[in-house]
Each structure stands twice: as structure tokens, then as C-alpha cells.
Amino acid sequence: MIFLGVPAKRSAASSGGYIPKGVLTSRVLPAVKGSPMYGWDRYNDRLNQYSSAVKGSV
């Protein structure tokens, strides 16, 4: 199994790892869409509306 954590805000990933919404929806999500295990950073997501921008791709 591989677990991927994707920060919902650039500043939440000070050491790197932030993926812009467009890259997440076009490249990352298609690769992991079939996984039964995924989640998100709910705090920063609520502040930045990250999942609202990508939910159509999930």
C-alpha cells in the first residue's frame, strides 16, 4: 500500500509536497481514484476550498 498526503495549502508544506489543484485533478487523482483509502487536510481545505475545486475529479 502507498499512502499519499497532499497538503491543501502551500504554507502547510514548508518542506515541499504541495500539489496545485490542476495537477492533482489531471495527473494524481486519475492514478489513485480506485483506492478505497484517501483523505484530506480538512482544516486547510476549509480555509482554501481545495476539495471544492477538485471534487469533480474524485
C-alpha distance matrix in Angstrom:
0.0 3.8 6.6 9.9 13.2 16.2 19.6 22.2 25.0 25.8 27.4 24.3 22.6 25.4 23.4 22.0 19.0 21.1 20.6 23.8 23.7 24.9 22.2 19.5 21.0 21.9 19.0 15.8 15.9 16.7 13.5 11.3 14.0 12.6 9.7 11.0 9.7 11.7 14.7 17.4 19.9 22.6 25.4 25.5 24.6 27.7 29.8 28.8 28.0 24.8 23.2 26.7 26.6 23.2 23.1 24.6 21.6 19.0
3.8 0.0 3.8 6.5 10.0 12.8 16.3 19.0 21.6 22.2 23.9 21.0 19.1 21.9 19.9 18.3 15.3 17.4 17.1 20.3 20.6 21.8 19.0 16.4 18.4 19.3 16.3 13.0 13.6 14.9 11.8 9.7 12.9 12.6 9.8 11.6 9.6 10.3 13.0 15.1 17.4 20.4 23.0 22.6 21.9 25.3 27.0 25.8 25.3 22.0 20.8 24.3 24.0 20.7 21.1 22.8 19.7 17.4
6.6 3.8 0.0 3.8 6.6 9.8 13.0 15.8 18.5 19.4 20.9 17.8 16.3 19.3 17.8 16.4 13.2 15.0 15.1 18.3 18.5 20.3 17.8 14.9 17.1 18.7 16.1 12.5 12.8 15.0 12.5 9.8 12.6 13.1 9.9 11.1 8.1 7.8 9.7 11.6 13.7 16.7 19.2 19.1 18.5 21.8 23.5 22.5 22.2 19.0 17.9 21.6 21.5 18.6 18.9 21.1 18.4 15.9
9.9 6.5 3.8 0.0 3.8 6.3 9.8 12.5 15.1 15.8 17.7 14.9 13.2 16.4 15.2 13.2 9.8 11.3 11.3 14.6 15.0 16.9 14.4 11.6 14.3 16.0 13.5 9.9 10.7 13.5 11.4 9.3 12.1 13.6 11.0 12.7 9.7 7.9 9.0 9.8 11.7 15.0 17.3 16.5 15.9 19.4 20.8 19.5 19.4 16.0 15.4 19.1 18.6 15.9 16.8 19.1 16.4 14.4
13.2 10.0 6.6 3.8 0.0 3.8 6.5 9.5 11.9 13.0 14.4 11.4 10.3 13.7 13.1 11.5 8.3 9.3 10.1 13.3 13.8 16.4 14.5 11.7 14.6 16.8 15.0 11.5 12.1 15.5 14.1 11.9 14.1 16.1 13.5 14.5 11.2 8.5 7.9 7.4 8.3 11.9 13.8 12.9 12.8 16.3 17.5 16.5 16.8 13.7 13.6 17.3 17.2 15.0 16.2 19.0 16.8 14.9
16.2 12.8 9.8 6.3 3.8 0.0 3.8 6.3 8.9 10.0 12.1 9.6 8.7 12.4 12.5 10.2 6.8 6.3 6.8 9.6 10.3 13.1 11.5 8.9 12.0 14.5 13.1 10.0 10.9 14.5 13.9 12.3 14.1 16.8 14.9 16.1 13.2 9.9 8.8 7.0 7.6 11.1 12.7 10.9 10.5 14.3 15.0 13.4 13.8 10.5 11.1 14.7 14.1 12.3 14.1 16.9 14.9 13.7
19.6 16.3 13.0 9.8 6.5 3.8 0.0 3.8 5.5 7.0 8.6 6.1 6.2 9.9 11.0 9.3 7.0 5.4 7.4 9.6 10.6 13.9 13.1 11.0 14.1 16.7 15.9 13.2 14.0 17.7 17.5 16.0 17.4 20.2 18.4 19.2 16.2 12.7 10.6 7.6 6.3 9.6 10.1 7.8 8.5 12.1 12.2 10.9 12.2 9.4 11.0 14.4 14.0 13.2 15.2 18.3 16.9 16.0
22.2 19.0 15.8 12.5 9.5 6.3 3.8 0.0 3.8 6.9 8.9 7.3 8.6 12.1 13.9 12.0 9.9 7.1 8.1 8.6 8.8 12.5 12.7 10.6 13.0 16.1 16.2 14.0 14.1 17.9 18.5 17.0 17.7 20.8 19.4 20.0 17.3 13.6 11.1 7.6 6.1 8.2 8.6 5.6 5.3 9.0 9.0 7.2 8.4 5.9 8.2 11.1 10.9 10.9 12.9 16.1 15.5 14.9
25.0 21.6 18.5 15.1 11.9 8.9 5.5 3.8 0.0 3.8 5.5 5.3 7.1 9.7 12.3 10.8 9.9 6.8 8.8 8.9 10.1 13.6 13.9 12.8 15.4 18.1 18.2 16.4 17.2 20.8 21.3 20.2 21.1 24.3 22.9 23.7 20.9 17.3 14.7 11.1 8.9 10.7 9.7 6.1 7.4 10.2 8.7 7.0 9.7 8.1 11.2 13.5 12.9 13.6 16.1 19.0 18.5 18.3
25.8 22.2 19.4 15.8 13.0 10.0 7.0 6.9 3.8 0.0 3.8 5.4 5.5 7.2 9.8 8.1 8.2 5.4 8.1 8.5 11.0 13.9 13.7 13.4 16.5 18.4 18.2 16.8 18.3 21.7 21.9 21.3 22.7 25.9 24.6 25.8 23.0 19.5 17.3 14.0 12.0 14.3 13.2 9.7 11.2 14.0 12.1 10.2 13.0 11.1 14.3 16.5 15.3 15.8 18.8 21.4 20.4 20.6
27.4 23.9 20.9 17.7 14.4 12.1 8.6 8.9 5.5 3.8 0.0 3.8 5.3 5.6 9.2 9.1 10.2 8.4 11.6 12.3 14.7 17.7 17.4 17.0 20.0 22.2 21.8 20.1 21.5 25.0 25.1 24.1 25.6 28.6 26.9 27.8 24.7 21.3 18.8 15.4 12.6 14.7 12.8 9.7 12.3 14.5 12.2 11.5 14.8 13.5 16.7 18.9 18.2 19.0 21.6 24.5 23.7 23.5
24.3 21.0 17.8 14.9 11.4 9.6 6.1 7.3 5.3 5.4 3.8 0.0 3.8 5.9 8.8 8.9 9.0 7.9 11.3 12.8 14.6 18.0 17.4 16.2 19.3 21.7 21.0 18.8 19.9 23.6 23.3 21.9 23.5 26.2 24.2 24.8 21.5 18.2 15.7 12.4 9.5 12.0 10.4 7.9 10.7 13.2 11.8 11.5 14.3 12.8 15.3 18.1 17.9 18.1 20.2 23.4 22.5 21.7
22.6 19.1 16.3 13.2 10.3 8.7 6.2 8.6 7.1 5.5 5.3 3.8 0.0 3.8 5.5 5.1 5.8 5.8 9.6 11.8 14.4 17.2 15.9 15.1 18.6 20.5 19.3 17.1 18.9 22.3 21.6 20.6 22.7 25.4 23.4 24.5 21.2 18.1 16.2 13.5 11.3 14.5 13.6 11.1 13.2 16.2 15.0 14.1 16.5 14.3 16.7 19.7 18.9 18.6 21.0 23.9 22.4 21.8
25.4 21.9 19.3 16.4 13.7 12.4 9.9 12.1 9.7 7.2 5.6 5.9 3.8 0.0 3.8 5.5 8.1 8.6 12.4 14.4 17.3 19.9 18.6 18.3 21.8 23.4 22.1 20.2 22.3 25.6 24.8 24.0 26.3 28.9 26.9 28.1 24.8 21.8 19.9 17.1 14.8 17.7 16.3 13.8 16.3 19.0 17.3 16.5 19.4 17.5 20.2 22.9 22.0 22.0 24.6 27.4 25.9 25.5
23.4 19.9 17.8 15.2 13.1 12.5 11.0 13.9 12.3 9.8 9.2 8.8 5.5 3.8 0.0 3.8 7.0 9.0 12.5 15.2 18.3 20.5 18.5 18.3 22.0 23.2 21.3 19.4 21.9 24.9 23.6 23.0 25.7 28.1 26.0 27.5 24.2 21.6 20.3 18.1 16.3 19.6 18.8 16.5 18.6 21.7 20.4 19.3 21.9 19.5 21.8 24.8 23.7 23.1 25.7 28.3 26.3 25.8
22.0 18.3 16.4 13.2 11.5 10.2 9.3 12.0 10.8 8.1 9.1 8.9 5.1 5.5 3.8 0.0 3.8 5.9 9.0 11.8 15.0 16.9 14.8 14.8 18.5 19.5 17.6 16.0 18.6 21.5 20.4 20.2 22.8 25.4 23.7 25.5 22.5 19.7 18.7 16.5 15.3 18.7 18.4 15.7 17.2 20.5 19.4 17.8 19.9 17.1 19.4 22.3 20.8 20.0 22.9 25.2 23.1 22.9
19.0 15.3 13.2 9.8 8.3 6.8 7.0 9.9 9.9 8.2 10.2 9.0 5.8 8.1 7.0 3.8 0.0 3.8 6.3 9.7 12.5 14.5 12.2 11.5 15.3 16.5 14.5 12.5 15.0 18.0 16.9 16.5 19.0 21.7 20.0 21.9 19.0 16.2 15.4 13.5 13.0 16.5 16.9 14.4 15.2 18.8 18.3 16.4 18.0 14.8 16.5 19.7 18.2 17.0 19.7 21.9 19.7 19.3
21.1 17.4 15.0 11.3 9.3 6.3 5.4 7.1 6.8 5.4 8.4 7.9 5.8 8.6 9.0 5.9 3.8 0.0 3.8 6.5 9.3 11.7 10.2 9.7 13.3 14.8 13.7 12.0 14.1 17.3 17.0 16.7 18.6 21.7 20.4 22.1 19.4 16.1 14.9 12.4 11.6 14.8 15.0 12.0 12.5 16.0 15.3 13.0 14.6 11.5 13.8 16.6 15.0 14.2 17.2 19.5 17.7 17.7
20.6 17.1 15.1 11.3 10.1 6.8 7.4 8.1 8.8 8.1 11.6 11.3 9.6 12.4 12.5 9.0 6.3 3.8 0.0 3.8 6.4 8.2 6.4 6.1 9.7 11.1 10.2 8.9 11.1 14.1 14.2 14.4 16.0 19.4 18.7 20.8 18.6 15.3 14.7 12.6 12.8 15.6 16.6 13.5 13.0 16.6 16.3 13.4 14.1 10.6 12.4 15.0 12.8 11.6 14.9 16.7 14.6 15.1
23.8 20.3 18.3 14.6 13.3 9.6 9.6 8.6 8.9 8.5 12.3 12.8 11.8 14.4 15.2 11.8 9.7 6.5 3.8 0.0 3.8 5.6 5.4 6.2 8.8 10.2 10.6 10.4 12.0 14.8 15.8 16.2 17.2 20.8 20.6 22.6 20.8 17.4 16.5 14.1 14.2 16.3 17.1 13.7 12.7 15.9 15.3 11.9 12.4 9.2 11.5 13.3 10.5 10.2 13.8 15.3 13.7 15.0
23.7 20.6 18.5 15.0 13.8 10.3 10.6 8.8 10.1 11.0 14.7 14.6 14.4 17.3 18.3 15.0 12.5 9.3 6.4 3.8 0.0 3.8 5.5 5.0 6.2 8.6 10.0 9.8 10.2 13.0 14.8 15.0 15.1 18.9 19.0 20.8 19.4 16.0 15.1 12.9 13.7 15.2 16.5 13.5 11.5 14.4 14.5 11.0 10.3 7.1 8.7 10.0 6.9 6.5 10.3 11.6 10.4 12.0
24.9 21.8 20.3 16.9 16.4 13.1 13.9 12.5 13.6 13.9 17.7 18.0 17.2 19.9 20.5 16.9 14.5 11.7 8.2 5.6 3.8 0.0 3.8 5.4 5.3 6.1 8.3 9.5 10.3 12.0 14.1 15.2 15.3 19.1 19.9 22.1 21.2 18.1 17.8 16.2 17.3 18.8 20.2 17.3 15.2 17.9 18.0 14.4 13.5 10.5 11.6 12.3 8.7 8.0 11.7 11.8 10.2 12.7
22.2 19.0 17.8 14.4 14.5 11.5 13.1 12.7 13.9 13.7 17.4 17.4 15.9 18.6 18.5 14.8 12.2 10.2 6.4 5.4 5.5 3.8 0.0 3.8 5.5 5.2 5.5 6.8 8.8 10.5 11.7 13.2 14.1 17.7 18.3 20.9 19.9 17.0 17.2 15.9 17.2 19.4 20.9 18.0 16.3 19.6 19.7 16.3 15.8 12.3 13.2 14.8 11.6 10.0 13.4 13.7 11.2 13.1
19.5 16.4 14.9 11.6 11.7 8.9 11.0 10.6 12.8 13.4 17.0 16.2 15.1 18.3 18.3 14.8 11.5 9.7 6.1 6.2 5.0 5.4 3.8 0.0 3.8 5.7 5.7 4.8 5.8 8.6 9.8 10.3 11.1 14.7 15.0 17.4 16.2 13.2 13.5 12.4 14.2 16.4 18.4 15.9 13.9 17.3 18.0 14.9 14.0 10.3 10.5 12.6 10.1 7.6 10.6 11.6 8.8 9.9
21.0 18.4 17.1 14.3 14.6 12.0 14.1 13.0 15.4 16.5 20.0 19.3 18.6 21.8 22.0 18.5 15.3 13.3 9.7 8.8 6.2 5.3 5.5 3.8 0.0 3.8 5.9 6.3 5.4 7.2 9.8 10.6 10.1 13.9 15.0 17.3 16.9 14.2 14.7 14.0 16.2 17.7 20.0 17.8 15.1 18.1 19.2 16.0 14.3 11.0 10.3 11.5 8.9 6.0 8.7 8.5 5.7 7.9
21.9 19.3 18.7 16.0 16.8 14.5 16.7 16.1 18.1 18.4 22.2 21.7 20.5 23.4 23.2 19.5 16.5 14.8 11.1 10.2 8.6 6.1 5.2 5.7 3.8 0.0 3.8 6.4 6.8 6.8 9.3 11.4 11.4 14.8 16.4 19.2 19.1 16.8 17.8 17.4 19.6 21.3 23.5 21.1 18.7 21.7 22.6 19.2 17.7 14.4 14.1 15.1 12.1 9.6 12.1 11.2 8.1 10.7
19.0 16.3 16.1 13.5 15.0 13.1 15.9 16.2 18.2 18.2 21.8 21.0 19.3 22.1 21.3 17.6 14.5 13.7 10.2 10.6 10.0 8.3 5.5 5.7 5.9 3.8 0.0 3.8 6.0 6.0 6.9 9.4 10.6 13.8 14.9 18.1 17.8 15.7 17.2 17.0 19.3 21.6 23.8 21.5 19.5 22.8 23.7 20.5 19.5 15.9 15.5 17.3 14.6 11.8 14.2 13.8 10.3 11.8
15.8 13.0 12.5 9.9 11.5 10.0 13.2 14.0 16.4 16.8 20.1 18.8 17.1 20.2 19.4 16.0 12.5 12.0 8.9 10.4 9.8 9.5 6.8 4.8 6.3 6.4 3.8 0.0 3.8 5.6 5.4 6.6 8.5 11.6 12.0 15.1 14.3 12.1 13.7 13.8 16.2 18.7 21.2 19.2 17.3 20.8 21.9 19.2 18.2 14.4 13.8 16.3 14.2 11.0 13.0 13.5 10.0 10.2
15.9 13.6 12.8 10.7 12.1 10.9 14.0 14.1 17.2 18.3 21.5 19.9 18.9 22.3 21.9 18.6 15.0 14.1 11.1 12.0 10.2 10.3 8.8 5.8 5.4 6.8 6.0 3.8 0.0 3.8 5.3 5.2 5.4 9.0 9.8 12.5 12.3 10.3 12.0 12.6 15.6 17.5 20.4 18.9 16.4 19.6 21.3 18.7 17.0 13.5 11.9 14.2 12.7 9.0 10.1 10.5 6.8 6.6
16.7 14.9 15.0 13.5 15.5 14.5 17.7 17.9 20.8 21.7 25.0 23.6 22.3 25.6 24.9 21.5 18.0 17.3 14.1 14.8 13.0 12.0 10.5 8.6 7.2 6.8 6.0 5.6 3.8 0.0 3.8 5.7 5.3 8.2 10.3 13.5 14.2 12.9 15.2 16.2 19.3 21.1 24.1 22.6 20.0 23.0 24.8 22.1 20.2 16.8 15.1 16.9 15.2 11.6 12.3 11.5 7.7 8.1
13.5 11.8 12.5 11.4 14.1 13.9 17.5 18.5 21.3 21.9 25.1 23.3 21.6 24.8 23.6 20.4 16.9 17.0 14.2 15.8 14.8 14.1 11.7 9.8 9.8 9.3 6.9 5.4 5.3 3.8 0.0 3.8 5.9 7.8 9.0 12.7 13.0 12.3 15.0 16.4 19.5 21.8 24.7 23.3 21.2 24.5 26.2 23.7 22.2 18.6 17.1 19.4 17.9 14.2 15.0 14.9 11.1 10.7
11.3 9.7 9.8 9.3 11.9 12.3 16.0 17.0 20.2 21.3 24.1 21.9 20.6 24.0 23.0 20.2 16.5 16.7 14.4 16.2 15.0 15.2 13.2 10.3 10.6 11.4 9.4 6.6 5.2 5.7 3.8 0.0 3.8 5.5 5.6 9.1 9.2 8.6 11.7 13.6 16.9 19.1 22.2 21.3 19.2 22.4 24.4 22.4 20.8 17.4 15.4 18.1 17.3 13.5 13.7 14.2 10.8 9.1
14.0 12.9 12.6 12.1 14.1 14.1 17.4 17.7 21.1 22.7 25.6 23.5 22.7 26.3 25.7 22.8 19.0 18.6 16.0 17.2 15.1 15.3 14.1 11.1 10.1 11.4 10.6 8.5 5.4 5.3 5.9 3.8 0.0 3.8 5.6 8.3 9.5 8.9 11.8 13.8 17.4 18.9 22.3 21.6 18.9 21.7 24.1 22.1 19.9 16.8 14.3 16.4 15.9 12.1 11.4 11.5 8.4 6.3
12.6 12.6 13.1 13.6 16.1 16.8 20.2 20.8 24.3 25.9 28.6 26.2 25.4 28.9 28.1 25.4 21.7 21.7 19.4 20.8 18.9 19.1 17.7 14.7 13.9 14.8 13.8 11.6 9.0 8.2 7.8 5.5 3.8 0.0 3.8 6.5 8.9 9.8 13.3 16.0 19.7 21.1 24.7 24.4 21.8 24.5 27.1 25.4 23.1 20.2 17.4 19.6 19.4 15.7 14.5 14.5 11.7 9.3
9.7 9.8 9.9 11.0 13.5 14.9 18.4 19.4 22.9 24.6 26.9 24.2 23.4 26.9 26.0 23.7 20.0 20.4 18.7 20.6 19.0 19.9 18.3 15.0 15.0 16.4 14.9 12.0 9.8 10.3 9.0 5.6 5.6 3.8 0.0 3.8 5.4 7.0 10.8 13.9 17.5 19.1 22.6 22.7 20.5 23.2 25.9 24.5 22.6 19.7 17.1 19.8 19.9 16.3 15.2 16.1 13.5 10.5
11.0 11.6 11.1 12.7 14.5 16.1 19.2 20.0 23.7 25.8 27.8 24.8 24.5 28.1 27.5 25.5 21.9 22.1 20.8 22.6 20.8 22.1 20.9 17.4 17.3 19.2 18.1 15.1 12.5 13.5 12.7 9.1 8.3 6.5 3.8 0.0 3.8 6.6 9.9 13.5 17.1 18.1 21.8 22.5 20.3 22.5 25.6 24.7 22.7 20.2 17.2 19.8 20.7 17.3 15.5 16.9 15.0 11.4
9.7 9.6 8.1 9.7 11.2 13.2 16.2 17.3 20.9 23.0 24.7 21.5 21.2 24.8 24.2 22.5 19.0 19.4 18.6 20.8 19.4 21.2 19.9 16.2 16.9 19.1 17.8 14.3 12.3 14.2 13.0 9.2 9.5 8.9 5.4 3.8 0.0 3.8 7.0 10.6 14.0 15.4 18.9 19.6 17.9 20.4 23.2 22.5 21.0 18.4 15.9 19.0 19.9 16.7 15.4 17.5 15.5 12.0
11.7 10.3 7.8 7.9 8.5 9.9 12.7 13.6 17.3 19.5 21.3 18.2 18.1 21.8 21.6 19.7 16.2 16.1 15.3 17.4 16.0 18.1 17.0 13.2 14.2 16.8 15.7 12.1 10.3 12.9 12.3 8.6 8.9 9.8 7.0 6.6 3.8 0.0 3.8 7.1 10.7 12.3 15.8 16.1 14.3 17.0 19.6 18.8 17.4 14.7 12.4 15.7 16.6 13.5 12.6 15.1 13.3 10.0
14.7 13.0 9.7 9.0 7.9 8.8 10.6 11.1 14.7 17.3 18.8 15.7 16.2 19.9 20.3 18.7 15.4 14.9 14.7 16.5 15.1 17.8 17.2 13.5 14.7 17.8 17.2 13.7 12.0 15.2 15.0 11.7 11.8 13.3 10.8 9.9 7.0 3.8 0.0 3.8 7.2 8.5 12.0 12.7 11.0 13.5 16.2 15.9 14.6 12.4 10.3 13.8 15.1 12.8 12.0 15.1 14.0 10.9
17.4 15.1 11.6 9.8 7.4 7.0 7.6 7.6 11.1 14.0 15.4 12.4 13.5 17.1 18.1 16.5 13.5 12.4 12.6 14.1 12.9 16.2 15.9 12.4 14.0 17.4 17.0 13.8 12.6 16.2 16.4 13.6 13.8 16.0 13.9 13.5 10.6 7.1 3.8 0.0 3.8 5.6 8.8 9.0 7.5 10.4 12.7 12.3 11.6 9.4 8.2 11.8 13.1 11.5 11.4 15.0 14.2 11.8
19.9 17.4 13.7 11.7 8.3 7.6 6.3 6.1 8.9 12.0 12.6 9.5 11.3 14.8 16.3 15.3 13.0 11.6 12.8 14.2 13.7 17.3 17.2 14.2 16.2 19.6 19.3 16.2 15.6 19.3 19.5 16.9 17.4 19.7 17.5 17.1 14.0 10.7 7.2 3.8 0.0 3.8 5.7 5.9 5.8 8.6 10.2 10.5 10.9 9.3 9.4 12.8 14.1 13.4 13.9 17.5 17.0 15.1
22.6 20.4 16.7 15.0 11.9 11.1 9.6 8.2 10.7 14.3 14.7 12.0 14.5 17.7 19.6 18.7 16.5 14.8 15.6 16.3 15.2 18.8 19.4 16.4 17.7 21.3 21.6 18.7 17.5 21.1 21.8 19.1 18.9 21.1 19.1 18.1 15.4 12.3 8.5 5.6 3.8 0.0 3.8 5.7 4.9 6.0 8.6 9.8 9.6 9.3 8.9 11.6 13.8 13.7 13.4 17.2 17.5 15.6
25.4 23.0 19.2 17.3 13.8 12.7 10.1 8.6 9.7 13.2 12.8 10.4 13.6 16.3 18.8 18.4 16.9 15.0 16.6 17.1 16.5 20.2 20.9 18.4 20.0 23.5 23.8 21.2 20.4 24.1 24.7 22.2 22.3 24.7 22.6 21.8 18.9 15.8 12.0 8.8 5.7 3.8 0.0 3.8 5.4 5.5 6.6 8.9 9.9 10.4 11.2 13.4 15.4 16.0 16.3 20.0 20.5 18.9
25.5 22.6 19.1 16.5 12.9 10.9 7.8 5.6 6.1 9.7 9.7 7.9 11.1 13.8 16.5 15.7 14.4 12.0 13.5 13.7 13.5 17.3 18.0 15.9 17.8 21.1 21.5 19.2 18.9 22.6 23.3 21.3 21.6 24.4 22.7 22.5 19.6 16.1 12.7 9.0 5.9 5.7 3.8 0.0 3.8 5.4 5.0 6.0 8.0 8.0 10.0 12.2 13.4 14.2 15.4 18.9 19.1 18.2
24.6 21.9 18.5 15.9 12.8 10.5 8.5 5.3 7.4 11.2 12.3 10.7 13.2 16.3 18.6 17.2 15.2 12.5 13.0 12.7 11.5 15.2 16.3 13.9 15.1 18.7 19.5 17.3 16.4 20.0 21.2 19.2 18.9 21.8 20.5 20.3 17.9 14.3 11.0 7.5 5.8 4.9 5.4 3.8 0.0 3.8 5.4 5.1 5.2 5.0 6.3 8.5 10.1 10.9 11.7 15.3 15.8 14.9
27.7 25.3 21.8 19.4 16.3 14.3 12.1 9.0 10.2 14.0 14.5 13.2 16.2 19.0 21.7 20.5 18.8 16.0 16.6 15.9 14.4 17.9 19.6 17.3 18.1 21.7 22.8 20.8 19.6 23.0 24.5 22.4 21.7 24.5 23.2 22.5 20.4 17.0 13.5 10.4 8.6 6.0 5.5 5.4 3.8 0.0 3.8 5.6 5.3 7.4 8.3 9.1 11.5 13.1 13.2 16.7 18.0 17.1
29.8 27.0 23.5 20.8 17.5 15.0 12.2 9.0 8.7 12.1 12.2 11.8 15.0 17.3 20.4 19.4 18.3 15.3 16.3 15.3 14.5 18.0 19.7 18.0 19.2 22.6 23.7 21.9 21.3 24.8 26.2 24.4 24.1 27.1 25.9 25.6 23.2 19.6 16.2 12.7 10.2 8.6 6.6 5.0 5.4 3.8 0.0 3.8 6.0 8.2 10.5 11.1 12.6 14.7 15.7 18.9 20.0 19.6
28.8 25.8 22.5 19.5 16.5 13.4 10.9 7.2 7.0 10.2 11.5 11.5 14.1 16.5 19.3 17.8 16.4 13.0 13.4 11.9 11.0 14.4 16.3 14.9 16.0 19.2 20.5 19.2 18.7 22.1 23.7 22.4 22.1 25.4 24.5 24.7 22.5 18.8 15.9 12.3 10.5 9.8 8.9 6.0 5.1 5.6 3.8 0.0 3.8 5.4 8.5 9.0 9.5 11.8 13.5 16.5 17.4 17.5
28.0 25.3 22.2 19.4 16.8 13.8 12.2 8.4 9.7 13.0 14.8 14.3 16.5 19.4 21.9 19.9 18.0 14.6 14.1 12.4 10.3 13.5 15.8 14.0 14.3 17.7 19.5 18.2 17.0 20.2 22.2 20.8 19.9 23.1 22.6 22.7 21.0 17.4 14.6 11.6 10.9 9.6 9.9 8.0 5.2 5.3 6.0 3.8 0.0 3.8 5.7 5.3 6.7 9.2 10.3 13.2 14.6 14.7
24.8 22.0 19.0 16.0 13.7 10.5 9.4 5.9 8.1 11.1 13.5 12.8 14.3 17.5 19.5 17.1 14.8 11.5 10.6 9.2 7.1 10.5 12.3 10.3 11.0 14.4 15.9 14.4 13.5 16.8 18.6 17.4 16.8 20.2 19.7 20.2 18.4 14.7 12.4 9.4 9.3 9.3 10.4 8.0 5.0 7.4 8.2 5.4 3.8 0.0 3.8 5.5 5.4 6.7 8.6 11.6 12.1 12.2
23.2 20.8 17.9 15.4 13.6 11.1 11.0 8.2 11.2 14.3 16.7 15.3 16.7 20.2 21.8 19.4 16.5 13.8 12.4 11.5 8.7 11.6 13.2 10.5 10.3 14.1 15.5 13.8 11.9 15.1 17.1 15.4 14.3 17.4 17.1 17.2 15.9 12.4 10.3 8.2 9.4 8.9 11.2 10.0 6.3 8.3 10.5 8.5 5.7 3.8 0.0 3.8 5.3 5.0 5.4 9.0 9.7 9.2
26.7 24.3 21.6 19.1 17.3 14.7 14.4 11.1 13.5 16.5 18.9 18.1 19.7 22.9 24.8 22.3 19.7 16.6 15.0 13.3 10.0 12.3 14.8 12.6 11.5 15.1 17.3 16.3 14.2 16.9 19.4 18.1 16.4 19.6 19.8 19.8 19.0 15.7 13.8 11.8 12.8 11.6 13.4 12.2 8.5 9.1 11.1 9.0 5.3 5.5 3.8 0.0 3.8 5.6 5.5 8.1 10.2 10.5
26.6 24.0 21.5 18.6 17.2 14.1 14.0 10.9 12.9 15.3 18.2 17.9 18.9 22.0 23.7 20.8 18.2 15.0 12.8 10.5 6.9 8.7 11.6 10.1 8.9 12.1 14.6 14.2 12.7 15.2 17.9 17.3 15.9 19.4 19.9 20.7 19.9 16.6 15.1 13.1 14.1 13.8 15.4 13.4 10.1 11.5 12.6 9.5 6.7 5.4 5.3 3.8 0.0 3.8 6.1 7.6 8.9 10.4
23.2 20.7 18.6 15.9 15.0 12.3 13.2 10.9 13.6 15.8 19.0 18.1 18.6 22.0 23.1 20.0 17.0 14.2 11.6 10.2 6.5 8.0 10.0 7.6 6.0 9.6 11.8 11.0 9.0 11.6 14.2 13.5 12.1 15.7 16.3 17.3 16.7 13.5 12.8 11.5 13.4 13.7 16.0 14.2 10.9 13.1 14.7 11.8 9.2 6.7 5.0 5.6 3.8 0.0 3.8 5.5 5.6 6.9
23.1 21.1 18.9 16.8 16.2 14.1 15.2 12.9 16.1 18.8 21.6 20.2 21.0 24.6 25.7 22.9 19.7 17.2 14.9 13.8 10.3 11.7 13.4 10.6 8.7 12.1 14.2 13.0 10.1 12.3 15.0 13.7 11.4 14.5 15.2 15.5 15.4 12.6 12.0 11.4 13.9 13.4 16.3 15.4 11.7 13.2 15.7 13.5 10.3 8.6 5.4 5.5 6.1 3.8 0.0 3.8 5.3 5.2
24.6 22.8 21.1 19.1 19.0 16.9 18.3 16.1 19.0 21.4 24.5 23.4 23.9 27.4 28.3 25.2 21.9 19.5 16.7 15.3 11.6 11.8 13.7 11.6 8.5 11.2 13.8 13.5 10.5 11.5 14.9 14.2 11.5 14.5 16.1 16.9 17.5 15.1 15.1 15.0 17.5 17.2 20.0 18.9 15.3 16.7 18.9 16.5 13.2 11.6 9.0 8.1 7.6 5.5 3.8 0.0 3.8 5.7
21.6 19.7 18.4 16.4 16.8 14.9 16.9 15.5 18.5 20.4 23.7 22.5 22.4 25.9 26.3 23.1 19.7 17.7 14.6 13.7 10.4 10.2 11.2 8.8 5.7 8.1 10.3 10.0 6.8 7.7 11.1 10.8 8.4 11.7 13.5 15.0 15.5 13.3 14.0 14.2 17.0 17.5 20.5 19.1 15.8 18.0 20.0 17.4 14.6 12.1 9.7 10.2 8.9 5.6 5.3 3.8 0.0 3.8
19.0 17.4 15.9 14.4 14.9 13.7 16.0 14.9 18.3 20.6 23.5 21.7 21.8 25.5 25.8 22.9 19.3 17.7 15.1 15.0 12.0 12.7 13.1 9.9 7.9 10.7 11.8 10.2 6.6 8.1 10.7 9.1 6.3 9.3 10.5 11.4 12.0 10.0 10.9 11.8 15.1 15.6 18.9 18.2 14.9 17.1 19.6 17.5 14.7 12.2 9.2 10.5 10.4 6.9 5.2 5.7 3.8 0.0
